[in-house]
Amino acid sequence: MTLRELRAKLEGTTTKLKEIRDAALARGGDLTEDETRQAEQLETDYRSTERLIRVQEMTDEHDRRSAGQPIGGTGDDRLDTELRSFSLTRAIASQVPNLGVDAGRERELSAELARRAGRSFQGMAVPLSVFHQPMEQRVITTTAPVGGPGSNLIATDHRGDLYIDRLRAALRVRQLGATVLGGLTGNVDIPKLKASATAGWVAENSALTPSDQQFASVGLLPKHAGAITEFSRNMLMQSSPDIEQLIRNDFAAILAEAVDRVAILGGGTNEPTGILATSGIGNVAIGTNGGPITWSAVIDLIAQIEVANASATAFLTNPKVVKSARKTPKVSSTDSVMVMEAPNSLAGYPLSSTNLVPSNLDKGTSTDVCSALIFGNWADLLLGYWSEFDLLVNPYESTAYSKGNVQVRGMLTMDVAVRHPESFAAIQDLTTP
């Protein structure tokens, strides 16, 4: 039986025991001999099923680690539902002395996440699913106003429905279709076919030339990102807007922006290697000293992917390049058709824009810093996550403590890899006057 079937059996046994109890209470008397025998048998079945569940959990965990991690969630719909309703506010407030906030349910879920991950967390394990919606969209976050973080949220005719977020870079990588690998435990090597065997024509009674397949692998290694922020005690206790969503969005925005940035260009110390830093992606140069976008360069960029037998799905760039493409004629200065003919589209492919695509690239060929335009198959960009969100509260940090605030640190472990470098190509010397 599966773990879900065993749990369903346990619930069924509990339901039958309740029915026997309720029947006896309704009569106002004790159990009949027949009901006693049934209850004893059900109790035996209950304890037996509990033992089977523990064994099944152990074997499932062993199989999961031996066979590798599936793409996506836990596979347990009921647990997934519980994880999505995890309260980040209670998880934070419960770690602050004297607030008296009960987060027993969150602690149980944290313990389960730690068990499934096979490691302990420094703070409380928060399921990444509480951030999924914000991490895929433009989000809102709290800020640190005068009077302490969150103090502008305390109810005094407060219009939480009119809350004003700060402007921030749009998050695009997951929207474009990057492949997300969740729940990883060890270093990951994904095998791939590097070169196929070759076919050839021969004369009758002649031998074929042997050829072997060649294999390679794409590796993912754990790397860590984190953020530290402050919240006021009042913000955790009596805020007017939906503080749960605000706090979720705050951390989601910080970490999602960090992930998008490294997925595009990462490659610095301790960072994952992003698309533009990946060896082997296609490259189109505007000229010796760079230059503005041209229709010819866009076509050459598309051809880079097609010549490599890959297929691409969308462009990604920054607003400066979009502005230039909207103002640059396709062919000649008298042409009334621009390189970018329609909003959010370039050469018939979707075009997304975010300031996380660099506009300060130093290509060493021009006195101007340059921008990038990326074209590729975004499903070949892998985002691998090892840990849930590790949430640690420090109410005794000196600066926060003196103001009556609490300091909160969040850590995330992930990596980025490109499955096929040939699936991406870029122009990295675009000047945008």
C-alpha positions as CSV (number, residue, x, y, z in Angstrom):
1,M,0.0,0.0,0.0
2,T,1.1,3.6,-0.6
3,L,1.6,6.0,2.3
4,R,-1.5,7.9,1.2
5,E,-3.6,4.6,1.3
6,L,-2.2,3.7,4.7
7,R,-3.1,7.2,6.1
8,A,-6.6,6.8,4.6
9,K,-7.0,3.4,6.3
10,L,-5.9,5.0,9.6
11,E,-8.5,7.7,9.3
12,G,-11.2,5.1,8.4
13,T,-10.3,3.1,11.6
14,T,-10.6,6.3,13.7
15,T,-14.0,7.0,12.1
16,K,-15.3,3.5,13.0
17,L,-14.1,3.9,16.6
18,K,-15.9,7.2,16.9
19,E,-19.1,5.6,15.6
20,I,-18.9,2.9,18.2
21,R,-18.3,5.5,20.9
22,D,-21.1,7.8,19.8
23,A,-23.5,4.9,19.7
24,A,-22.7,4.0,23.3
25,L,-23.1,7.6,24.4
26,A,-26.4,7.9,22.6
27,R,-27.7,4.9,24.6
28,G,-26.4,6.4,27.8
29,G,-24.6,3.2,28.7
30,D,-21.4,1.2,28.2
31,L,-20.3,-0.7,25.2
32,T,-22.0,-3.9,24.3
33,E,-20.0,-7.2,24.1
34,D,-20.1,-7.0,20.3
35,E,-19.0,-3.3,20.3
36,T,-16.2,-4.1,22.8
37,R,-14.8,-6.9,20.5
38,Q,-15.1,-4.5,17.5
39,A,-13.3,-1.7,19.4
40,E,-10.5,-4.0,20.5
41,Q,-10.0,-5.2,17.0
42,L,-10.0,-1.7,15.6
43,E,-7.5,-0.6,18.2
44,T,-5.2,-3.5,17.1
45,D,-5.7,-2.5,13.5
46,Y,-5.0,1.2,14.4
47,R,-1.7,0.4,16.1
48,S,-0.7,-2.0,13.3
49,T,-1.4,0.6,10.6
50,E,0.6,3.2,12.6
51,R,3.6,0.9,12.5
52,L,3.2,0.3,8.8
53,I,3.1,4.1,8.2
54,R,6.4,4.5,10.0
55,V,8.0,1.7,8.0
56,Q,6.5,3.1,4.8
57,E,7.8,6.6,5.5
58,M,11.3,5.2,6.1
59,T,11.3,3.1,2.9
60,D,9.9,6.0,0.9
61,E,12.6,8.3,2.2
62,H,15.3,5.7,1.3
63,D,13.9,5.2,-2.2
64,R,13.6,9.0,-2.7
65,R,17.2,9.6,-1.9
66,S,18.5,6.6,-3.8
67,A,16.5,7.3,-7.0
68,G,17.1,11.1,-7.0
69,Q,14.6,13.9,-6.6
70,P,11.5,14.5,-8.8
71,I,10.8,17.8,-10.3
72,G,8.2,19.6,-8.2
73,G,6.7,19.1,-4.8
74,T,6.3,16.4,-2.3
75,G,3.6,14.3,-4.0
76,D,1.5,14.4,-0.8
77,D,-1.5,16.6,-1.7
78,R,-2.6,17.0,1.9
79,L,0.8,18.0,3.1
80,D,1.3,20.4,0.2
81,T,-2.0,22.1,1.2
82,E,-0.7,22.4,4.8
83,L,2.6,23.8,3.6
84,R,0.9,26.5,1.5
85,S,-1.0,27.8,4.6
86,F,2.2,28.0,6.7
87,S,2.1,31.4,8.5
88,L,5.3,33.3,8.2
89,T,4.1,35.9,10.7
90,R,3.6,33.3,13.4
91,A,6.9,31.6,12.6
92,I,8.7,35.0,13.2
93,A,6.6,36.1,16.2
94,S,7.0,32.8,18.0
95,Q,10.7,33.3,18.1
96,V,10.4,36.6,19.9
97,P,10.3,36.3,23.7
98,N,7.2,37.6,25.6
99,L,5.0,38.0,22.5
100,G,3.2,34.8,23.5
101,V,2.5,33.7,19.9
102,D,1.8,30.0,19.4
103,A,3.3,28.5,16.3
104,G,3.0,24.8,17.1
105,R,1.6,24.0,13.7
106,E,4.4,25.8,12.0
107,R,7.0,24.0,14.2
108,E,5.5,20.7,13.3
109,L,5.7,21.5,9.6
110,S,9.2,22.8,10.0
111,A,10.2,19.5,11.6
112,E,8.7,17.5,8.8
113,L,10.5,19.6,6.2
114,A,13.8,19.1,8.0
115,R,13.2,15.3,8.1
116,R,12.5,15.2,4.4
117,A,15.5,17.3,3.6
118,G,17.7,15.1,5.8
119,R,19.3,18.0,7.6
120,S,18.7,20.4,10.4
121,F,17.9,24.1,10.0
122,Q,19.5,26.9,12.0
123,G,16.1,28.6,12.4
124,M,12.7,27.4,11.3
125,A,12.2,25.7,8.0
126,V,9.7,27.6,5.9
127,P,8.3,25.9,2.8
128,L,9.2,27.6,-0.5
129,S,5.6,27.1,-1.6
130,V,4.5,30.1,0.5
131,F,6.6,32.3,-1.8
132,H,5.7,30.7,-5.2
133,Q,3.1,33.2,-6.2
134,P,5.1,36.3,-5.3
135,M,8.3,34.9,-6.8
136,E,6.6,34.6,-10.2
137,Q,5.1,38.0,-10.3
138,R,5.8,41.6,-9.6
139,V,5.5,41.8,-5.8
140,I,5.0,44.2,-3.0
141,T,7.3,44.4,0.1
142,T,7.5,46.2,3.4
143,T,10.0,49.1,3.7
144,A,11.9,50.6,6.6
145,P,10.3,54.0,7.3
146,V,11.2,56.6,9.8
147,G,10.1,55.4,13.2
148,G,11.2,51.8,12.7
149,P,10.5,49.0,10.2
150,G,6.8,48.5,9.8
151,S,5.8,51.4,12.0
152,N,3.9,53.0,9.2
153,L,1.6,49.9,9.1
154,I,0.3,50.3,12.7
155,A,-3.5,50.9,12.6
156,T,-4.4,54.6,13.0
157,D,-7.0,55.1,10.2
158,H,-4.5,53.2,8.2
159,R,-5.4,52.6,4.5
160,G,-3.8,49.2,3.9
161,D,-5.8,48.8,0.7
162,L,-3.8,51.8,-0.7
163,Y,-0.4,50.5,0.4
164,I,2.3,51.9,-2.0
165,D,5.2,49.6,-2.9
166,R,8.6,50.8,-4.0
167,L,9.5,50.4,-7.6
168,R,11.6,47.4,-8.3
169,A,13.0,45.3,-11.2
170,A,10.5,43.0,-12.9
171,L,11.1,39.3,-12.3
172,R,11.2,37.4,-15.6
173,V,13.2,34.1,-15.6
174,R,10.5,31.8,-14.2
175,Q,7.8,33.6,-16.3
176,L,9.9,32.7,-19.4
177,G,9.7,29.0,-18.5
178,A,12.9,28.1,-16.6
179,T,12.8,24.5,-15.3
180,V,12.7,24.4,-11.5
181,L,14.1,21.4,-9.6
182,G,12.9,21.3,-6.0
183,G,13.8,19.3,-2.9
184,L,17.4,18.4,-3.9
185,T,19.6,16.8,-1.2
186,G,23.1,16.1,-2.7
187,N,25.2,17.4,-5.5
188,V,23.4,16.9,-8.8
189,D,24.8,15.6,-12.1
190,I,22.3,15.4,-14.9
191,P,23.6,13.2,-17.8
192,K,23.2,14.4,-21.3
193,L,24.1,13.0,-24.7
194,K,27.0,15.0,-26.1
195,A,27.5,13.3,-29.4
196,S,25.4,10.6,-31.2
197,A,26.7,7.6,-33.1
198,T,27.0,8.4,-36.9
199,A,25.5,6.5,-39.8
200,G,27.4,6.0,-43.1
201,W,26.9,4.4,-46.5
202,V,29.1,1.5,-47.6
203,A,29.5,-0.7,-50.6
204,E,28.3,-4.3,-50.5
205,N,30.3,-6.5,-48.3
206,S,32.2,-3.5,-46.8
207,A,32.5,-2.8,-43.1
208,L,30.8,0.1,-41.3
209,T,33.1,2.5,-39.5
210,P,32.4,2.2,-35.7
211,S,31.2,5.3,-33.9
212,D,30.3,5.7,-30.3
213,Q,27.9,7.9,-28.4
214,Q,29.6,10.5,-26.1
215,F,28.0,11.5,-22.9
216,A,28.5,14.6,-20.6
217,S,26.7,15.9,-17.6
218,V,25.3,19.2,-16.2
219,G,26.2,19.8,-12.6
220,L,24.4,21.7,-9.8
221,L,26.2,22.5,-6.6
222,P,24.6,24.1,-3.5
223,K,25.1,27.9,-3.2
224,H,23.6,30.2,-0.6
225,A,21.7,33.4,-0.8
226,G,20.3,35.4,2.1
227,A,18.8,38.6,3.4
228,I,18.6,40.3,6.8
229,T,15.8,42.7,7.6
230,E,14.1,44.2,10.7
231,F,10.4,44.1,11.8
232,S,8.9,46.0,14.7
233,R,7.1,44.1,17.5
234,N,4.0,46.1,16.8
235,M,4.1,45.1,13.2
236,L,4.0,41.5,14.1
237,M,1.2,41.9,16.6
238,Q,-1.3,44.5,15.4
239,S,-0.8,45.5,11.8
240,S,-3.7,46.8,9.7
241,P,-2.9,45.4,6.2
242,D,-2.5,41.7,5.5
243,I,0.8,41.6,7.2
244,E,1.2,37.9,6.5
245,Q,1.2,38.6,2.7
246,L,3.4,41.7,3.1
247,I,6.1,39.7,5.0
248,R,5.9,36.8,2.5
249,N,6.2,39.3,-0.4
250,D,9.1,41.0,1.2
251,F,11.3,38.0,1.4
252,A,10.0,36.6,-1.9
253,A,11.0,39.8,-3.7
254,I,14.4,40.0,-2.2
255,L,15.3,36.4,-3.0
256,A,13.6,36.2,-6.3
257,E,15.5,39.2,-7.5
258,A,18.7,37.7,-6.3
259,V,17.9,34.5,-8.2
260,D,16.9,36.3,-11.4
261,R,20.1,38.4,-11.3
262,V,22.4,35.4,-11.1
263,A,20.4,33.4,-13.6
264,I,21.1,36.1,-16.1
265,L,24.7,37.1,-15.4
266,G,25.8,35.3,-12.2
267,G,29.4,34.2,-12.0
268,G,31.0,36.1,-9.2
269,T,32.4,34.8,-6.0
270,N,30.1,32.2,-4.4
271,E,27.5,32.8,-7.1
272,P,25.8,30.4,-9.5
273,T,26.9,30.8,-13.2
274,G,24.2,32.5,-15.2
275,I,23.5,32.5,-18.9
276,L,25.8,35.3,-20.0
277,A,28.7,33.8,-18.0
278,T,28.1,30.3,-19.4
279,S,30.8,29.0,-21.8
280,G,29.6,28.0,-25.2
281,I,26.5,30.2,-25.6
282,G,26.2,31.8,-29.0
283,N,27.5,35.3,-29.5
284,V,26.7,38.1,-32.0
285,A,28.9,41.2,-32.0
286,I,27.5,44.5,-33.3
287,G,31.0,45.7,-34.3
288,T,34.5,46.5,-33.2
289,N,33.3,49.2,-30.9
290,G,29.8,48.0,-30.3
291,G,26.8,49.9,-31.4
292,P,23.0,50.3,-31.3
293,I,20.7,47.4,-32.1
294,T,20.2,46.5,-35.8
295,W,17.8,44.3,-37.6
296,S,20.7,42.4,-39.1
297,A,22.1,41.6,-35.7
298,V,18.7,40.3,-34.5
299,I,18.4,38.0,-37.4
300,D,22.0,36.8,-36.8
301,L,21.1,36.1,-33.2
302,I,18.1,33.9,-34.2
303,A,20.4,32.1,-36.8
304,Q,22.9,31.3,-34.0
305,I,20.3,29.1,-32.3
306,E,18.9,27.6,-35.5
307,V,22.4,26.6,-36.8
308,A,23.1,24.8,-33.6
309,N,19.9,22.6,-34.1
310,A,18.4,24.3,-31.1
311,S,15.0,26.0,-30.8
312,A,14.4,29.2,-28.9
313,T,11.2,30.6,-27.3
314,A,11.8,34.3,-26.3
315,F,14.1,37.3,-26.0
316,L,15.1,39.0,-22.8
317,T,16.7,42.4,-22.5
318,N,16.5,45.7,-20.5
319,P,14.4,48.8,-21.0
320,K,17.3,50.7,-22.6
321,V,17.5,48.2,-25.4
322,V,13.8,48.2,-25.8
323,K,13.8,52.0,-26.2
324,S,16.6,51.8,-28.8
325,A,14.8,49.0,-30.8
326,R,11.6,51.1,-30.9
327,K,13.5,54.1,-32.3
328,T,15.8,52.3,-34.8
329,P,14.6,51.8,-38.4
330,K,14.8,48.2,-39.7
331,V,16.8,48.9,-42.9
332,S,17.6,52.5,-43.6
333,S,17.2,55.8,-41.9
334,T,14.1,56.5,-44.1
335,D,12.4,53.2,-43.2
336,S,9.2,53.8,-41.2
337,V,9.2,50.3,-39.7
338,M,11.3,49.9,-36.6
339,V,13.4,47.0,-35.4
340,M,10.8,46.4,-32.7
341,E,7.5,46.6,-34.5
342,A,5.0,45.7,-31.7
343,P,5.0,45.9,-27.9
344,N,6.5,42.8,-26.2
345,S,7.6,41.3,-29.5
346,L,10.8,41.1,-31.6
347,A,11.1,39.3,-34.9
348,G,7.9,37.4,-34.2
349,Y,9.1,36.1,-30.8
350,P,8.0,37.3,-27.3
351,L,10.3,39.9,-25.8
352,S,10.5,40.5,-22.0
353,S,12.3,43.3,-20.3
354,T,13.8,43.9,-16.9
355,N,16.5,46.0,-15.4
356,L,18.1,42.9,-14.1
357,V,19.6,42.4,-17.5
358,P,22.9,44.3,-17.3
359,S,23.4,47.6,-19.0
360,N,26.8,48.2,-17.6
361,L,28.8,45.5,-19.4
362,D,32.5,46.5,-20.1
363,K,33.3,44.6,-23.3
364,G,36.7,46.3,-23.7
365,T,35.9,47.5,-27.3
366,S,34.2,50.8,-26.6
367,T,34.4,53.8,-24.2
368,D,30.7,53.1,-23.5
369,V,29.3,50.4,-21.2
370,C,27.0,48.0,-23.1
371,S,23.7,46.2,-22.7
372,A,22.7,42.6,-23.5
373,L,20.0,41.0,-25.6
374,I,19.5,37.3,-24.9
375,F,17.6,34.8,-27.1
376,G,17.1,31.2,-26.0
377,N,15.1,28.2,-25.0
378,W,14.3,29.1,-21.4
379,A,13.2,25.6,-20.5
380,D,17.0,24.7,-20.8
381,L,17.7,27.0,-17.9
382,L,17.7,25.0,-14.7
383,L,17.0,26.4,-11.2
384,G,17.8,23.9,-8.5
385,Y,16.7,24.3,-4.9
386,W,18.2,22.3,-2.0
387,S,16.6,23.8,1.0
388,E,13.4,25.3,2.2
389,F,13.6,28.9,3.4
390,D,15.7,28.9,6.6
391,L,14.1,31.6,8.8
392,L,16.1,32.7,11.9
393,V,14.9,35.5,14.3
394,N,17.3,37.4,16.5
395,P,15.5,39.7,18.9
396,Y,18.8,40.6,20.7
397,E,20.8,42.1,17.9
398,S,22.1,45.4,19.4
399,T,20.7,47.9,16.9
400,A,17.3,46.3,16.6
401,Y,17.0,45.5,20.3
402,S,17.6,49.2,21.2
403,K,14.6,50.1,19.1
404,G,12.4,47.3,20.3
405,N,12.6,45.6,16.9
406,V,13.6,42.1,15.9
407,Q,16.1,41.2,13.2
408,V,15.1,38.4,10.8
409,R,17.5,36.5,8.6
410,G,16.4,34.3,5.6
411,M,18.7,31.9,3.8
412,L,18.1,29.9,0.6
413,T,20.3,27.3,-1.1
414,M,20.1,26.9,-4.8
415,D,22.1,26.8,-8.1
416,V,21.7,27.7,-11.7
417,A,22.8,25.7,-14.8
418,V,22.2,25.8,-18.5
419,R,21.3,22.3,-19.9
420,H,22.5,23.1,-23.4
421,P,24.7,26.2,-23.9
422,E,23.7,26.1,-27.6
423,S,20.1,26.9,-26.6
424,F,21.1,30.5,-25.8
425,A,22.8,33.3,-27.7
426,A,23.4,36.9,-26.9
427,I,24.5,40.3,-28.1
428,Q,26.5,41.8,-25.3
429,D,27.9,45.0,-26.9
430,L,24.7,47.0,-27.5
431,T,25.2,50.7,-26.8
432,T,22.0,52.6,-25.8
433,P,22.5,56.4,-26.2
